[in-house]
């Protein structure tokens, strides 16, 4: 729904012009890097290990074909022919020249895109279920409320300089596909007793060096009142959040140190005041925004299911892809398609300019001009007729995008790690590639079943290792890269933080260790249908410790 109106066009144009001047002053030496830093961060520009990185906002992960084509064009013209899709449902360019960044932002503005609030201590991109508006198990479309929150939070004068960055996620189905319990604020849509939509509110979740699961603070907050409640939470955080120590500045620390009951009381008191200022969401505004997210006029596909059965019977690879990379749709003769950006041996989340153009073309031709970015670093075509699946699959095969691994062991989330990031202690990408290659045979992946493997190159946890069924954390051990293994994490409606299994492994031993963990799981599961996380919760860490550390008496 995010579209520029006349105000947006003028404002973003003014912002780009302002930034162009700031870049020119930095290039000329008039501004030092320290002086330039707060200016560039306000425009999504980071200084990484080898070059600048530009992070572009994709509100709630939704794109149309012209926007994806433009992202591809930017990759061709200003980068090295690819872009990286992130766990915040945004996109990053890793190699832009500083002098080119204003031109990039100018060209993105032409298709209603910008980089505002993709960095800094502000409210970041609101994320949600990548199947939103299409999922068969959805209570209501969470994008409507993500857009309302985007409008409220963008350039909010009171929340531009928070104690730390702030992240909100919304989930609209009973199955949590938005990881709401590891966010500063998580919102779960619920149906209220009167049949209307409300929100259960969680606060204080997060990962990083102090991973915590968000705690419930309110139930059934109405649509009209949700902004008032969010404003109240942010005001309390802005007032009491620590500013003396950035490692303790997130709201999760405030919740932990103050206690959720005391904060609930503070939020309730603030809520009374905010409500008196009439910060309500009018029902007609909800209806207006909801109209933008209305289901496309889907074509009738009565014979699609029968034809799909026939084609699957004649093409085993296609059948595997359909079984793994499609998701149930509200309309029975349609599905949502996951376009995997996790080729075996590839870089998780990367897409070339050619691949982006291909997906944009497929969205335009078969997908009602919609593309989503998932927080698992894949692309989604949310509305696809079953009779079009084979044509899409064949095109994806040609574009090296037909990996049938959504939710499997090679569908790895990984941060850029020490290949790019100045904060990292260890590499993530080569580790992901090696594990992917070792376990990438489709028969092996099917044997293992659903397994979420996530890798971070440092304690900041950009790869979400804390909530991986198997998590890998890169650490610096006397100047050498070592990797800790965590087990038992999950980011769904049964959120859990993974536990460190034992001492870390050097890079050359890590893939063997991961395979041993997986083989141990296969040996102890009750049936082929018992997935890794369920087996781990049943047996605990002991058998995995015994397998990995056989000489450690404590593991026995």
TIRO-219682 format. One line per field, with one value per residue (C-alpha): x, y, z. Coordinates in pm, 1 decimal. Last residue first. Layout:
xx	[X/...]
yy	[Y/...]
zz	[Z/...]
This chain:
xx	[2757.2/2821.1/2986.6/3244.9/3370.4/3554.3/3251.9/3201.1/2987.6/2789.5/2750.4/2650.4/2385.0/2252.1/2234.8/2073.1/1705.6/1518.1/1165.0/1248.2/1521.3/1284.9/1026.2/1288.7/1429.5/1104.7/919.2/761.6/1029.0/938.6/1045.9/1359.2/1676.5/1895.6/1787.0/1873.2/2218.9/2271.6/2181.4/2420.3/2693.2/2630.1/2670.5/2996.7/3138.0/3045.7/3225.4/3562.3/3742.0/3586.6/3724.6/3470.0/3319.0/3288.3/2950.3/2585.5/2490.0/2114.7/1870.5/1612.8/1252.3/941.2/643.3/432.9/728.5/1083.8/1257.2/1580.7/1654.8/2025.1/2320.8/2657.9/2956.3/3190.6/3558.2/3750.1/4106.8/4262.3/4274.9/3923.1/3703.3/3345.1/3103.5/2763.1/2582.0/2220.8/2043.7/1670.0/1757.1/1617.0/1945.6/2116.4/1912.9/2166.3/2191.6/2288.3/2480.2/2703.2/2905.3/2914.1/2561.3/2428.9/2081.3/1964.4/1590.5/1508.7/1209.5/1302.5/1636.2/1554.2/1413.0/1736.5/1944.7/1737.0/1765.5/2143.7/2241.5/2380.7/2752.6/2703.0/2474.1/2708.3/2997.9/2802.1/2666.6/3017.0/3155.5/2886.6/2917.6/3273.7/3393.6/3422.2/3181.6/3145.4/3314.8/3073.7/3154.5/3327.8/3337.6/2971.8/2711.8/2439.1/2308.7/1964.4/1991.1/1731.8/1985.1/1835.0/1479.4/1213.1/1201.6/1437.1/1315.4/1583.4/1420.1/1605.3/1886.7/1727.0/1646.4/1502.0/1296.1/1142.9/1052.1/898.6/688.2/554.4/482.7/302.8/67.3/-217.5/-206.8/-288.6/-32.5/-99.4/174.4/484.1/745.9/1114.9/1357.6/1565.9/1391.0/1233.2/1041.9/1047.3/717.0/634.1/304.7/218.3/-85.3/148.5/152.2/275.8/378.5/510.0/697.8/857.0/962.2/1107.6/1310.5/1431.0/1547.5/1727.9/1907.6/2014.4/2155.0/1992.4/2161.1/1970.0/2194.9/2517.9/2531.4/2657.7/2311.7/2093.1/1935.7/1741.4/1436.4/1132.4/850.8/517.9/174.4/-107.1/-422.4/-713.1/-835.6/-857.2/-732.4/-395.7/-190.7/186.3/420.1/794.7/825.6/556.2/563.7/942.6/934.8/672.0/880.7/1179.7/964.8/819.3/547.7/330.2/365.2/230.3/-80.9/-155.2/-112.6/-359.7/-620.7/-560.0/-567.3/-896.0/-1107.8/-860.2/-1080.8/-869.4/-799.6/-929.6/-660.4/-738.3/-785.4/-475.2/-551.9/-908.6/-776.8/-623.2/-961.4/-1138.4/-887.0/-927.2/-1307.1/-1277.1/-1085.3/-748.3/-737.4/-482.1/-759.2/-532.0/-721.0/-613.7/-251.1/-311.9/-486.7/-221.7/53.8/-97.6/-142.7/217.0/348.1/135.5/249.2/607.0/570.4/424.8/689.3/980.0/1218.3/1545.9/1413.6/1160.1/1419.0/1671.5/1421.4/1356.1/1702.7/1962.0/2174.1/2443.3/2417.5/2521.4/2447.0/2123.0/1912.3/1541.4/1329.6/1166.5/1193.8/1069.8/768.5/695.3/733.0/487.6/234.0/264.1/204.1/-110.2/-244.7/-163.1/-356.1/-669.3/-887.7/-795.9/-880.1/-633.6/-737.3/-474.3/-198.4/149.6/264.7/638.9/891.2/1152.7/1506.8/1849.9/2121.2/2418.5/2188.9/1833.6/1517.7/1187.5/1083.5/717.1/416.7/74.2/-236.7/-420.6/-780.1/-1008.8/-1386.5/-1617.1/-1772.1/-1575.3/-1247.5/-1064.5/-690.4/-396.5/-64.9/158.6/522.3/707.4/1082.8/1091.5/1179.7/823.7/683.2/876.5/666.5/547.0/354.2/91.8/-240.7/-231.4/-201.7/142.8/286.8/650.3/798.4/1166.5/1330.4/1685.7/1831.4/1774.5/1529.4/1627.3/1354.1/1078.4/925.3/935.7/771.0/962.5/770.0/607.3/241.4/247.3/439.8/203.8/-96.0/90.9/173.8/-191.9/-315.4/-25.3/-160.2/-435.9/-687.7/-725.7/-505.6/-492.2/-536.1/-256.3/-305.6/-330.1/-2.2/211.2/533.0/407.7/504.7/776.8/764.2/1073.8/1267.1/1143.2/1435.8/1787.0/1961.7/1918.6/1652.8/1459.2/1469.3/1615.5/1368.7/1123.7/823.1/935.1/1093.9/1231.8/1456.6/1623.7/1694.0/1818.1/2065.0/2176.7/2236.6/2441.5/2672.7/2942.4/2970.7/3037.0/2798.5/2940.1/2717.6/2370.6/2105.6/1738.6/1467.8/1247.2/1413.4/1581.4/1761.8/1767.4/2112.4/2161.1/2348.0/2525.5/2833.4/2679.0/2578.4/2440.8/2357.5/2244.0/2046.7/1873.9/1779.8/1626.8/1440.3/1299.7/1189.9/1012.4/844.2/731.5/557.1/708.2/592.2/834.1/644.1/774.6/1076.5/1337.1/1674.9/2000.6/2310.5/2649.5/2973.7/3294.6/3548.5/3446.8/3115.4/3031.1/2653.1/2410.7/2039.5/1972.5/1963.5/2275.1/2451.3/2394.8/2488.4/2817.7/2923.5/3073.8/3266.0/3373.9/3506.6/3310.3/3476.1/3687.5/3563.5/3396.6/3225.5/3099.8/2969.2/2794.1/2624.5/2508.9/2363.8/2197.6/2007.9/1899.5/1789.1/1587.3/1423.2/1321.1/1191.7/978.5/842.9/743.2/600.8/391.5/256.1/158.5/406.8/272.2/297.9/0.0]
yy	[-3850.7/-3492.3/-3412.7/-3683.4/-3497.0/-3747.5/-3805.2/-3432.8/-3414.4/-3737.0/-3708.5/-3344.1/-3438.0/-3716.8/-3480.6/-3174.0/-3250.7/-3567.7/-3443.2/-3081.9/-3198.8/-3437.9/-3164.0/-2920.3/-3178.9/-3289.3/-3606.4/-3723.5/-3982.3/-4149.2/-4160.5/-3956.0/-4089.8/-4191.9/-3904.0/-3659.3/-3807.9/-3785.5/-3417.2/-3342.3/-3538.9/-3339.2/-3016.5/-3139.9/-3245.4/-2902.2/-2734.9/-2908.2/-2688.4/-2374.7/-2433.2/-2570.5/-2415.7/-2557.0/-2684.6/-2709.0/-2344.6/-2332.8/-2204.6/-1945.4/-2058.8/-1934.1/-2168.9/-1945.3/-1941.4/-1817.3/-2139.3/-2231.2/-2582.4/-2618.4/-2383.3/-2453.3/-2228.5/-2147.4/-2058.1/-1808.9/-1754.7/-1446.6/-1591.0/-1727.7/-1488.0/-1609.4/-1716.4/-1829.2/-2124.5/-2207.2/-2537.8/-2520.9/-2157.7/-1898.4/-1779.2/-1797.4/-1502.9/-1422.7/-1062.9/-1209.1/-912.4/-1179.4/-1219.0/-1396.6/-1527.4/-1850.2/-2001.4/-2358.1/-2425.0/-2791.7/-2954.7/-3297.2/-3476.3/-3754.8/-3500.6/-3302.1/-3615.3/-3718.7/-3365.9/-3371.1/-3047.6/-3175.5/-3125.9/-2844.6/-2651.1/-2698.4/-2564.8/-2269.6/-2167.4/-2177.5/-1979.9/-1711.5/-1675.5/-1555.4/-1474.0/-1193.7/-955.8/-585.9/-454.7/-655.9/-766.3/-1105.2/-1112.7/-1198.2/-1120.9/-1267.5/-1616.8/-1776.1/-2125.0/-2289.6/-2573.8/-2769.7/-2755.6/-2490.3/-2395.5/-2637.4/-2704.3/-2491.7/-2347.7/-2016.2/-2100.7/-1867.3/-2141.1/-2351.8/-2051.7/-2025.8/-2394.4/-2356.7/-2059.8/-2249.6/-2549.7/-2342.2/-2163.9/-2418.8/-2387.2/-2017.2/-1802.7/-1534.7/-1466.2/-1479.5/-1488.1/-1402.2/-1556.0/-1411.1/-1585.7/-1253.6/-1297.4/-1048.6/-1028.9/-989.0/-876.3/-795.4/-1023.9/-1324.9/-1484.5/-1229.3/-936.8/-1154.6/-1371.5/-1063.2/-931.4/-1272.5/-1269.8/-910.8/-1002.4/-1307.9/-1103.3/-845.3/-1124.4/-1238.1/-1287.4/-1408.4/-1701.8/-1707.2/-2019.7/-2374.5/-2523.5/-2239.8/-2040.5/-1751.4/-1976.8/-1848.6/-1937.1/-1969.4/-1889.1/-2112.8/-2086.5/-2317.8/-2325.0/-1949.9/-1862.2/-2003.4/-2297.3/-2268.8/-2373.2/-2436.6/-2788.6/-2995.0/-2792.5/-2820.3/-3197.8/-3239.2/-3034.7/-3258.9/-3571.2/-3467.6/-3692.9/-3740.9/-3374.6/-3284.3/-3498.0/-3375.0/-3015.2/-3068.9/-3186.6/-2888.9/-2637.4/-2752.3/-2496.4/-2211.0/-1901.1/-1587.5/-1400.3/-1044.7/-936.2/-970.2/-629.9/-466.6/-116.4/-157.4/-229.8/117.0/279.5/44.4/117.0/486.6/454.6/288.3/589.0/506.9/689.0/928.7/1129.7/1325.5/1173.6/830.2/938.5/1034.9/711.7/515.2/678.4/537.8/196.6/201.6/280.3/2.6/-246.1/-136.5/-223.9/-564.8/-637.3/-598.9/-305.8/-480.0/-734.9/-505.6/-227.3/-476.0/-594.2/-228.4/-203.6/24.5/-226.8/-278.1/89.7/192.0/538.3/585.2/343.2/325.2/508.9/798.0/667.6/327.9/479.6/694.2/397.6/185.4/468.6/534.5/167.0/176.0/487.8/337.3/21.5/197.1/197.8/-158.5/-274.4/-401.0/-761.4/-855.9/-642.5/-685.7/-1026.8/-1086.4/-1089.2/-1365.7/-1258.0/-1284.4/-1081.3/-1050.0/-995.6/-1132.5/-948.2/-954.2/-685.9/-633.7/-846.5/-711.7/-915.7/-725.6/-677.4/-748.7/-738.5/-1035.9/-897.9/-1146.1/-1031.1/-1202.6/-1189.9/-1031.4/-1088.6/-784.9/-805.9/-508.8/-503.8/-818.4/-1180.6/-1279.5/-1157.3/-1404.1/-1311.8/-1656.6/-1725.1/-1987.8/-1857.1/-1609.0/-1230.8/-1167.4/-822.1/-725.5/-411.8/-319.1/-34.0/95.3/226.9/495.4/657.0/949.5/982.6/869.6/1197.9/1361.4/1066.7/1062.5/755.8/596.2/678.6/606.9/284.3/182.3/221.9/30.4/-254.1/-251.0/-316.0/-555.2/-780.0/-924.0/-1089.7/-1421.2/-1599.5/-1977.6/-1989.7/-1739.9/-1484.6/-1144.1/-1195.6/-1481.0/-1296.8/-1264.8/-926.7/-669.6/-305.2/-133.5/42.6/265.5/492.4/472.0/473.0/263.8/171.4/476.2/646.1/437.8/525.9/372.9/503.5/403.7/738.4/758.9/463.2/662.2/955.8/725.4/566.5/908.5/1019.7/701.4/743.8/954.1/697.0/420.7/132.2/-209.6/-398.3/-310.3/-409.7/-504.9/-500.7/-775.9/-728.8/-1069.5/-926.0/-946.7/-894.8/-735.2/-836.3/-702.5/-556.5/-225.5/101.6/26.8/-341.5/-351.3/-28.9/-187.2/-490.4/-270.3/-91.0/-417.2/-504.9/-171.1/-207.2/-560.0/-466.9/-496.3/-582.3/-675.0/-494.0/-166.1/-240.0/7.2/27.7/-44.9/103.1/-46.7/150.4/-37.2/-284.9/-360.9/-178.3/190.2/216.4/425.3/409.9/781.6/884.8/671.8/895.3/1208.3/1050.4/924.8/1239.1/1415.3/1103.5/1049.0/1405.3/1669.0/1930.0/1650.7/1702.4/1360.7/1437.7/1775.6/1620.0/1350.2/1613.6/1807.1/1494.4/1418.7/1748.0/1685.2/1334.8/1467.8/1736.0/1476.0/1256.2/1543.0/1655.0/1306.5/1222.4/1540.3/1481.5/1124.5/842.2/491.4/228.9/0.0]
zz	[3002.6/2900.3/3234.5/3170.9/2865.2/2647.0/2423.0/2354.7/2041.2/2084.9/2461.9/2428.7/2174.5/2395.8/2698.2/2534.9/2603.0/2507.7/2433.4/2354.8/2118.8/1940.9/1893.8/1760.4/1518.1/1357.2/1454.7/1127.0/1048.4/1376.8/1741.2/1686.2/1849.8/1557.1/1333.4/1611.8/1657.9/1281.9/1296.1/1580.9/1401.0/1083.8/1278.4/1432.4/1095.6/960.4/1251.3/1242.6/987.2/1130.9/1479.4/1726.5/2036.7/2386.2/2498.2/2396.1/2424.0/2483.7/2221.6/2319.8/2294.2/2117.9/2112.0/1882.9/1642.3/1689.8/1798.1/1972.0/2093.9/2024.1/2035.3/1874.8/1941.1/1655.2/1658.3/1445.6/1563.3/1723.4/2072.4/2041.8/1844.6/1833.5/1559.3/1682.4/1526.4/1602.7/1550.5/1602.9/1539.6/1776.0/1929.6/1589.2/1460.5/1185.7/1307.6/1645.8/1790.1/1950.4/1632.9/1296.8/1332.9/1178.9/1169.5/1102.6/1100.1/1053.5/888.3/751.3/794.7/546.0/300.2/319.7/262.5/-38.4/-176.1/-156.2/18.2/347.2/284.3/33.2/263.7/558.8/351.5/214.4/553.6/702.6/409.6/465.5/842.4/894.7/1241.7/1495.5/1324.2/1404.6/1088.4/873.1/519.3/492.7/872.5/895.9/628.8/856.2/789.4/769.8/624.4/400.5/362.9/655.2/526.8/575.4/206.8/29.7/-323.1/-492.0/-804.5/-821.6/-1064.2/-1322.7/-1574.5/-1294.2/-1185.1/-1532.3/-1526.6/-1181.2/-1288.1/-1587.9/-1365.9/-1104.4/-1341.6/-1316.1/-937.4/-959.6/-774.1/-512.7/-255.2/-478.3/-202.2/-187.6/63.1/345.3/637.9/732.0/406.1/119.6/-64.0/-430.4/-583.9/-946.3/-963.9/-942.2/-1287.4/-1540.5/-1321.1/-1042.3/-1291.7/-1449.6/-1107.2/-1021.3/-1342.5/-1296.8/-947.8/-1083.7/-1347.7/-1089.2/-876.4/-554.2/-216.2/89.6/179.2/-24.4/-241.3/-184.4/-226.6/-350.0/-66.7/-222.6/-238.1/-422.0/-183.8/-362.2/-221.7/-342.2/-554.3/-640.4/-280.5/-226.2/121.2/15.5/141.5/107.9/-170.3/-154.7/-13.3/-180.0/-499.2/-519.4/-458.4/-729.4/-970.2/-907.4/-949.9/-1286.0/-1436.4/-1127.0/-1040.4/-1383.3/-1337.7/-986.2/-1102.3/-1385.0/-1136.3/-905.1/-1188.8/-1341.8/-1158.8/-1192.3/-1176.2/-1199.6/-881.3/-860.0/-618.0/-246.1/-87.7/55.3/-64.0/59.8/410.0/412.8/357.3/599.2/873.8/801.8/821.0/1161.5/1291.6/1450.6/1781.7/1926.5/2092.6/2332.5/2628.1/2509.5/2551.0/2914.1/3008.6/2821.1/3023.7/3341.7/3181.6/3054.6/3402.3/3554.8/3292.1/3358.0/3725.8/3639.8/3373.2/3609.2/3629.0/3546.0/3297.7/3129.9/3103.0/2966.8/2703.7/2616.5/2466.4/2626.5/2815.5/2552.9/2460.0/2810.9/2953.8/2760.6/2961.6/2884.0/3142.6/2955.9/2599.8/2717.1/2891.8/2587.9/2353.5/2553.1/2563.7/2191.3/2127.2/2339.9/2171.7/1833.0/1921.1/2045.9/1732.4/1646.0/1997.2/2258.9/2325.4/2578.4/2728.0/2876.9/2753.0/2791.7/2509.7/2508.1/2591.1/2432.7/2605.0/2365.7/2069.2/2063.7/2147.7/2332.2/2576.5/2498.9/2402.0/2302.4/2225.8/1958.0/1852.5/1558.5/1585.2/1634.2/1953.3/2164.3/2009.6/1725.9/1780.2/1598.7/1775.1/1820.3/1924.6/2064.7/2123.7/1913.3/1990.5/2075.9/1743.9/1528.8/1221.1/1110.1/1430.0/1353.7/1483.4/1196.2/1176.0/1320.2/1374.9/1439.9/1596.7/1628.2/1815.8/1781.2/2105.3/2370.8/2129.2/1909.7/1645.7/1882.5/1997.2/1654.9/1476.2/1149.2/1034.1/1339.9/1276.1/902.9/954.8/1236.5/1005.2/734.2/972.4/1075.5/724.2/665.0/941.6/719.1/949.5/1134.2/879.4/844.5/465.7/412.8/135.2/299.8/484.1/349.0/440.1/797.5/940.7/981.5/1087.4/948.3/1222.8/1503.8/1586.8/1724.3/1387.1/1075.4/820.4/937.6/595.7/311.5/35.6/-211.0/-400.9/-753.1/-848.4/-495.3/-577.2/-853.8/-624.3/-349.3/-590.3/-714.4/-354.2/-295.6/-593.3/-422.3/-145.3/-395.5/-351.3/-255.4/-10.3/-129.8/121.9/100.7/366.5/511.7/853.8/807.9/506.9/129.0/-24.3/-364.4/-679.9/-986.3/-823.7/-714.4/-880.4/-1225.2/-1208.8/-845.7/-899.5/-1199.8/-990.1/-722.2/-1001.4/-1135.8/-781.5/-753.3/-1093.3/-1003.1/-679.6/-335.7/16.6/298.9/574.6/429.2/206.8/328.4/157.0/341.4/179.5/269.2/252.9/183.6/317.5/676.6/676.3/683.6/699.1/492.3/572.3/527.4/893.9/929.6/677.4/882.2/1215.6/1062.2/873.6/1174.4/1274.9/913.9/900.8/711.4/487.5/343.9/-12.5/-12.8/319.0/200.1/-120.8/81.1/297.7/-8.1/-164.5/168.7/159.4/-197.1/-104.4/190.8/-24.7/-282.3/-1.1/131.7/-204.8/-312.6/27.4/33.6/-316.4/-234.1/-235.9/-213.1/60.9/0.0]
